[in-house]
């Protein structure tokens, strides 16, 4: 795995390690996120459809692509 472009996060969800659809696990992690915490989502592709969902729920995100098959999305409360 490549270096984390956002440093350490309070919580991490690595969607590459989840069998099946990771959406539920991502949403649960976001619900458990306190106002001063950050969630790092790691995925094998850019999760563009997720951006609108998290924006609607009051979160903001930063995205990095540290490797050709690795995307990191740092999610915090807006």
C-alpha positions as CSV (number, residue, x, y, z in Angstrom):
1,X,0.0,0.0,0.0
2,X,1.2,3.5,-0.7
3,X,1.7,6.3,1.8
4,X,-1.4,8.0,3.2
5,X,-1.6,11.4,1.5
6,X,-3.7,12.8,4.4
7,X,-1.7,11.4,7.2
8,X,-3.5,9.4,9.9
9,X,-7.3,9.5,10.2
10,X,-9.5,8.9,13.2
11,X,-11.3,6.1,11.4
12,X,-10.5,4.2,8.2
13,X,-12.7,2.2,5.9
14,X,-10.8,0.2,3.3
15,X,-13.5,-0.7,0.8
16,X,-11.1,-3.0,-1.0
17,X,-11.3,-5.4,2.0
18,X,-15.2,-5.5,2.1
19,X,-17.0,-8.4,0.4
20,X,-20.0,-7.0,-1.5
21,X,-21.3,-3.4,-1.5
22,X,-19.4,-1.1,1.0
23,X,-22.0,1.7,1.0
24,X,-23.6,0.6,4.3
25,X,-20.3,0.3,6.1
26,X,-19.2,3.7,4.9
27,X,-22.5,5.3,6.0
28,X,-22.3,3.6,9.4
29,X,-18.7,5.0,9.9
30,X,-19.9,8.5,8.9
31,X,-22.8,8.3,11.4
32,X,-20.4,7.4,14.2
33,X,-18.0,10.3,13.2
34,X,-17.8,13.1,15.8
35,X,-17.5,16.8,14.7
36,X,-13.7,16.9,15.1
37,X,-12.9,13.5,13.5
38,X,-12.0,12.5,10.0
39,X,-12.8,9.3,8.1
40,X,-10.4,8.0,5.5
41,X,-12.0,5.9,2.8
42,X,-9.6,3.8,0.7
43,X,-10.9,2.4,-2.6
44,X,-9.6,0.9,-5.8
45,X,-11.4,3.5,-7.9
46,X,-12.6,7.1,-7.4
47,X,-16.0,6.8,-5.7
48,X,-17.6,9.7,-7.5
49,X,-21.2,8.7,-6.9
50,X,-20.5,8.8,-3.1
51,X,-19.6,12.5,-3.3
52,X,-23.2,13.8,-3.8
53,X,-24.4,11.5,-1.0
54,X,-21.9,12.7,1.6
55,X,-22.4,16.4,0.5
56,X,-26.2,16.0,1.1
57,X,-25.5,14.6,4.6
58,X,-23.4,17.6,5.6
59,X,-19.9,16.3,5.0
60,X,-17.0,17.5,2.8
61,X,-14.2,15.6,1.2
62,X,-10.7,15.7,-0.2
63,X,-9.6,13.1,-2.7
64,X,-6.1,11.9,-3.6
65,X,-4.9,9.2,-6.0
66,X,-1.6,7.9,-4.6
67,X,-1.4,4.9,-6.9
68,X,-3.1,4.0,-10.2
69,X,-5.5,1.6,-8.4
70,X,-5.8,3.4,-5.1
71,X,-8.0,6.3,-4.1
72,X,-8.1,8.0,-0.7
73,X,-11.0,10.2,0.3
74,X,-10.8,12.1,3.6
75,X,-14.3,12.9,4.8
76,X,-15.1,15.4,7.6
77,X,-18.2,17.2,8.8
78,X,-18.7,20.5,6.9
